């Protein structure tokens, strides 16, 4: 399922300013369909993780970036291992 910007904002319960920060930090990389952003279920999961890191664990903005980068590396390594089997 693909969500448009306003649907994504409502689903994740954030404001547009927060989304703009996340996009500028490249924490979310939505698809672009017909000149519009399209958010996936994976984007929702990632947004909820960002919120959890910030609100439940008190991670600051640079820390969120580091955590997401490490998570991306882990997923990449796992995918590489699966391909090499």
Buried (B, 14 or more C-beta within 10 A) or exposed (E): EBBEBEEBBEBBEBEEEBBEBBBEBEBBEBEEEEEEBBBBEEBBEBBEBBBEBBEEEEBEEEEBBEBBEEEEEEEEEEEEEEEEE
